[in-house]
C-alpha cells in the first residue's frame, strides 16, 4: 500500500490517494474544524471498500464496487495519518474522531468491527471516539448487533458516535436518493432502543438537505424520541454526480437560510446541529470519492494543470 497523491490544506483538510497492493485506489482524509485547533479536535475519515454498492445519487464514491477492504487495509489508513503527526502513536487530542464514512458502506464490511476492536490497543489516545456513518442496509442485522457489543465493551459513556444517513423524511424520495434496501424509520427507532445505554451519545440523524427533498418535523417526531436522537443538517456537496443530476443544496452558504426549519425542530425538542463546512473543501475535493475520480480523469486528460496541482507527491 502506498500514498500516490495528496490534496488539501493543513488548516482545513488533507485528502490522501492510495494505491493498494492489488492496484486498487482508495482515499482517506484528515481534517480540522476552524477555528478549533488540532489539539482539541482532529478527524480522520477512512474508506472501508473499493467503490461502493449503495450508489447514493449525490455521492462520487458510489458505483464501480470491487471489494471490501481488509482489517489491515483499514488500519493502514489510520496509522498512516497518525504516524505522520504522532510517530509514537500517542495522540494528545481532546477529541480524536475516527469516522468510517469515506468510500464504502461500513456496515457491509465485517472487518470494520474487527478494526473497532483493535483501535484502543493500537494508540495511546484518551480522546479516541470512533464514528459509524451508515444508511442502515437491510440484511446487516448481525453487524449492528456486534456494533452494540463492541460499543458497550470498549466505547461506553459517550465515546462512540452512530449516524444514520437519511437525507429526507419522504420515503419515496429517500428510496430514490439512497437506492438500496434499507431499514425504515420504525426499524431505526427500534434499534436505537437496544443501542442506547446510560451516558451514550444520542444517535445522529443526518440530512444532507437538497431542494425538493423535505425534512418534516412531524414525521420525525412520530418515530424518533428527541431524548435519544439528534438532527444534523449539512449541505449537499457539489460532487460530480450531484451536478450531473441537478441536485442542489438547500443549505448554501449560511445556516440562516434554514432558520425556520431549525426552529420547528427545536420546538419539537430536538437538538439540532447545522454543519456548513469551508467552501475551500469543495476545491480540495474532500467530498466522498472526488479525489479518486479526479485522478482517474487526469489520466485521460494530461493537460489538466489543476489536477497536477492537486497530485503533488508527499
C-alpha positions as CSV (number, residue, x, y, z in Angstrom):
1,X,0.0,0.0,0.0
2,X,1.3,3.4,-1.0
3,X,0.1,7.0,-1.0
4,X,0.4,8.3,-4.5
5,X,-1.1,11.7,-4.2
6,X,-2.4,14.4,-1.8
7,X,-4.6,17.4,-1.9
8,X,-5.6,20.0,0.6
9,X,-4.5,22.4,3.3
10,X,-3.2,21.9,6.7
11,X,-5.7,24.3,8.3
12,X,-8.8,22.6,6.7
13,X,-8.4,19.1,5.3
14,X,-5.9,16.9,3.5
15,X,-7.1,14.1,1.3
16,X,-4.7,11.1,0.6
17,X,-5.0,9.0,-2.5
18,X,-3.5,5.5,-2.1
19,X,-2.8,2.5,-4.3
20,X,-3.4,-0.8,-2.6
21,X,-1.2,-3.8,-3.2
22,X,-3.5,-5.2,-5.9
23,X,-3.5,-1.8,-7.7
24,X,-7.0,-0.6,-6.5
25,X,-7.4,3.0,-5.5
26,X,-8.8,4.4,-2.2
27,X,-8.8,7.7,-0.4
28,X,-8.8,8.9,3.2
29,X,-8.9,12.2,4.9
30,X,-7.7,14.1,7.9
31,X,-9.5,17.4,8.8
32,X,-9.8,20.1,11.4
33,X,-12.7,22.4,12.1
34,X,-11.5,26.1,12.1
35,X,-11.1,27.9,14.4
36,X,-10.8,24.8,16.7
37,X,-7.1,23.7,16.8
38,X,-6.0,20.2,16.0
39,X,-5.1,19.6,19.7
40,X,-8.7,19.9,20.6
41,X,-10.4,18.2,17.6
42,X,-8.8,16.0,14.9
43,X,-11.0,13.9,12.5
44,X,-9.8,11.0,10.4
45,X,-12.2,9.7,7.7
46,X,-11.4,6.3,6.3
47,X,-12.6,4.1,3.5
48,X,-14.0,0.6,4.1
49,X,-14.4,-0.5,0.5
50,X,-13.1,-0.1,-3.0
51,X,-16.1,1.6,-4.6
52,X,-19.5,1.4,-3.0
53,X,-22.5,-0.8,-3.9
54,X,-25.1,1.7,-2.5
55,X,-24.8,4.4,-5.2
56,X,-26.3,7.3,-3.4
57,X,-27.4,9.9,-6.0
58,X,-25.1,12.7,-5.0
59,X,-22.0,10.7,-3.9
60,X,-19.0,10.3,-6.2
61,X,-17.9,7.2,-4.3
62,X,-20.9,5.2,-5.4
63,X,-20.7,2.6,-8.2
64,X,-17.7,0.6,-9.5
65,X,-17.8,-1.6,-6.4
66,X,-15.0,-4.1,-6.4
67,X,-14.4,-5.4,-2.9
68,X,-14.3,-4.9,0.8
69,X,-11.1,-3.7,2.5
70,X,-9.3,-6.0,4.9
71,X,-8.8,-5.1,8.5
72,X,-5.2,-4.4,7.7
73,X,-6.0,-2.1,4.8
74,X,-8.4,-0.1,7.0
75,X,-5.9,0.2,9.9
76,X,-3.2,1.2,7.5
77,X,-5.1,4.3,6.5
78,X,-5.5,5.3,10.1
79,X,-1.9,4.5,11.0
80,X,-0.5,6.5,8.1
81,X,-2.2,9.7,9.2
82,X,-1.4,9.1,12.9
83,X,2.2,8.3,12.4
84,X,2.7,11.3,10.0
85,X,1.9,13.6,13.0
86,X,2.5,11.4,16.1
87,X,5.3,9.0,15.4
88,X,5.0,7.1,18.6
89,X,1.2,6.7,18.2
90,X,0.5,8.9,21.2
91,X,-2.4,11.2,20.1
92,X,-2.8,14.1,22.6
93,X,-6.1,15.3,21.1
94,X,-9.1,16.1,23.3
95,X,-11.5,14.7,20.6
96,X,-9.8,12.2,18.3
97,X,-12.6,11.1,15.9
98,X,-12.1,8.2,13.5
99,X,-15.0,8.2,11.1
100,X,-15.9,5.3,8.8
101,X,-17.5,7.4,6.2
102,X,-15.3,7.8,3.2
103,X,-15.7,5.3,0.3
104,X,-17.9,2.3,1.1
105,X,-20.9,1.5,3.4
106,X,-19.2,0.4,6.6
107,X,-22.0,-1.9,7.8
108,X,-21.4,-4.1,4.7
109,X,-17.9,-4.9,5.8
110,X,-17.5,-7.1,8.9
111,X,-13.8,-6.1,9.1
112,X,-14.9,-2.7,10.4
113,X,-16.0,-4.5,13.6
114,X,-12.5,-6.0,13.9
115,X,-10.9,-2.6,13.4
116,X,-13.0,-1.1,16.2
117,X,-11.9,-3.9,18.5
118,X,-8.2,-3.2,17.8
119,X,-8.1,0.6,17.9
120,X,-7.8,1.1,21.7
121,X,-4.7,-1.2,21.8
122,X,-3.0,0.5,18.8
123,X,-3.0,4.1,20.1
124,X,-2.4,6.0,23.3
125,X,-5.4,8.2,22.6
126,X,-7.6,9.2,25.6
127,X,-9.8,11.3,23.2
128,X,-10.5,8.4,20.8
129,X,-14.0,8.4,19.5
130,X,-15.0,6.2,16.5
131,X,-18.0,7.0,14.4
132,X,-20.0,4.9,12.0
133,X,-22.0,6.7,9.3
134,X,-24.5,4.3,7.7
135,X,-27.6,4.1,5.5
136,X,-28.6,1.0,7.6
137,X,-28.9,-1.5,4.7
138,X,-31.3,-4.4,5.1
139,X,-29.8,-7.8,5.9
140,X,-27.0,-6.4,8.1
141,X,-28.6,-7.1,11.4
142,X,-25.6,-9.2,12.6
143,X,-23.2,-6.3,12.0
144,X,-25.4,-3.9,14.0
145,X,-25.8,-6.4,16.8
146,X,-22.0,-6.7,17.0
147,X,-21.7,-3.0,16.9
148,X,-23.7,-2.7,20.1
149,X,-21.5,-5.2,21.8
150,X,-18.2,-3.6,20.8
151,X,-19.5,-0.1,21.7
152,X,-20.6,-1.3,25.2
153,X,-17.3,-3.1,25.8
154,X,-14.8,-0.5,24.5
155,X,-16.5,2.8,23.9
156,X,-19.2,3.3,26.6
157,X,-20.4,6.5,28.1
158,X,-20.2,8.8,25.1
159,X,-17.0,7.6,23.4
160,X,-18.8,6.3,20.2
161,X,-21.0,8.0,17.7
162,X,-23.6,6.4,15.4
163,X,-25.0,8.4,12.5
164,X,-27.9,7.3,10.2
165,X,-27.8,9.0,6.8
166,X,-31.4,9.7,5.9
167,X,-31.5,13.0,3.9
168,X,-35.3,13.3,3.6
169,X,-38.4,12.2,5.5
170,X,-40.2,11.4,2.2
171,X,-39.9,7.6,1.9
172,X,-40.3,7.6,-1.9
173,X,-37.6,10.3,-2.4
174,X,-35.4,8.6,0.1
175,X,-35.5,5.4,-1.9
176,X,-34.6,7.4,-4.9
177,X,-31.6,9.2,-3.4
178,X,-30.4,6.0,-1.5
179,X,-31.2,3.3,-4.0
180,X,-30.7,0.2,-1.8
181,X,-33.0,-1.8,0.5
182,X,-32.6,-0.3,4.0
183,X,-34.2,0.0,7.4
184,X,-37.4,2.1,7.6
185,X,-37.9,4.7,10.3
186,X,-39.6,2.2,12.7
187,X,-36.6,-0.3,12.4
188,X,-34.1,2.5,13.1
189,X,-36.0,3.7,16.1
190,X,-36.3,0.1,17.4
191,X,-32.5,-0.3,17.0
192,X,-32.0,2.9,18.9
193,X,-33.9,1.4,21.9
194,X,-31.4,-1.5,22.0
195,X,-28.3,0.5,21.2
196,X,-28.5,3.3,23.7
197,X,-27.1,2.9,27.2
198,X,-26.8,5.4,30.1
199,X,-24.2,8.0,29.1
200,X,-24.2,7.2,25.4
201,X,-24.3,10.0,22.8
202,X,-27.6,10.4,21.1
203,X,-27.9,8.8,17.7
204,X,-27.5,11.3,14.9
205,X,-30.0,11.5,12.0
206,X,-28.1,13.2,9.2
207,X,-29.8,15.2,6.5
208,X,-27.8,16.5,3.5
209,X,-30.6,18.7,2.5
210,X,-31.4,19.1,-1.2
211,X,-34.0,21.3,-2.8
212,X,-37.2,19.4,-3.2
213,X,-36.3,16.7,-0.6
214,X,-38.3,17.7,2.6
215,X,-37.4,17.3,6.2
216,X,-40.8,17.2,8.1
217,X,-40.5,17.5,11.9
218,X,-43.9,15.9,12.3
219,X,-42.7,12.7,10.5
220,X,-39.6,12.6,12.7
221,X,-41.5,13.0,15.9
222,X,-43.7,10.1,15.0
223,X,-40.7,7.7,15.2
224,X,-37.7,9.3,16.9
225,X,-37.6,10.5,20.5
226,X,-35.8,13.8,20.9
227,X,-34.2,12.3,24.1
228,X,-32.5,9.6,22.0
229,X,-31.9,11.2,18.6
230,X,-30.5,14.5,17.4
231,X,-30.7,16.1,14.0
232,X,-27.7,17.1,11.9
233,X,-28.2,19.2,8.8
234,X,-25.5,19.6,6.2
235,X,-25.3,21.0,2.6
236,X,-25.3,18.7,-0.4
237,X,-21.7,19.0,-1.6
238,X,-21.2,19.9,-5.3
239,X,-20.0,16.5,-6.3
240,X,-19.8,15.5,-10.0
241,X,-22.9,13.3,-9.6
242,X,-24.9,16.0,-7.8
243,X,-24.2,18.5,-10.5
244,X,-24.9,16.0,-13.3
245,X,-28.3,15.1,-11.7
246,X,-29.3,18.7,-10.9
247,X,-29.3,18.1,-7.2
248,X,-28.9,21.5,-5.5
249,X,-28.2,22.1,-1.8
250,X,-30.9,23.6,0.3
251,X,-28.1,24.9,2.6
252,X,-25.7,27.0,0.6
253,X,-23.6,29.5,2.5
254,X,-25.2,30.0,5.8
255,X,-27.2,28.2,8.5
256,X,-29.5,31.3,8.5
257,X,-31.1,30.0,5.3
258,X,-32.9,27.2,7.2
259,X,-33.6,29.1,10.4
260,X,-37.3,28.4,10.2
261,X,-36.8,24.6,9.9
262,X,-34.3,24.6,12.8
263,X,-36.8,26.5,15.0
264,X,-39.5,23.9,14.2
265,X,-37.2,21.0,15.0
266,X,-36.1,22.6,18.3
267,X,-39.7,23.3,19.2
268,X,-40.3,19.6,18.9
269,X,-37.5,19.1,21.4
270,X,-34.6,18.0,19.1
271,X,-31.0,19.1,19.5
272,X,-30.0,20.4,16.0
273,X,-26.6,20.7,14.5
274,X,-26.2,22.7,11.3
275,X,-22.8,21.9,9.9
276,X,-21.7,24.1,7.0
277,X,-18.1,23.4,6.1
278,X,-15.5,25.6,4.5
279,X,-16.1,26.4,0.8
280,X,-12.4,25.6,0.2
281,X,-13.2,21.9,0.9
282,X,-15.0,21.8,-2.5
283,X,-11.9,22.8,-4.3
284,X,-9.7,20.4,-2.3
285,X,-12.1,17.6,-3.2
286,X,-12.6,16.4,0.3
287,X,-16.1,15.2,-0.5
288,X,-16.5,11.5,-0.9
289,X,-14.9,9.9,-3.9
290,X,-13.8,13.1,-5.6
291,X,-10.0,12.6,-5.4
292,X,-10.1,9.1,-6.9
293,X,-12.4,10.4,-9.6
294,X,-10.2,13.4,-10.4
295,X,-7.1,11.2,-10.5
296,X,-8.8,8.8,-13.0
297,X,-9.9,11.7,-15.1
298,X,-6.4,13.2,-15.1
299,X,-5.1,10.0,-16.6
300,X,-7.4,10.7,-19.6
301,X,-6.6,14.5,-19.7
302,X,-2.9,15.1,-19.2
303,X,-3.3,18.8,-20.0
304,X,-5.4,19.4,-16.8
305,X,-3.0,21.6,-14.9
306,X,-5.4,21.9,-12.0
307,X,-5.3,18.2,-11.4
308,X,-1.5,18.2,-11.5
309,X,-1.6,20.9,-8.8
310,X,-3.6,18.5,-6.6
311,X,-1.5,15.4,-7.1
312,X,1.8,16.5,-5.8
313,X,3.9,13.8,-4.1
314,X,4.3,13.9,-0.3
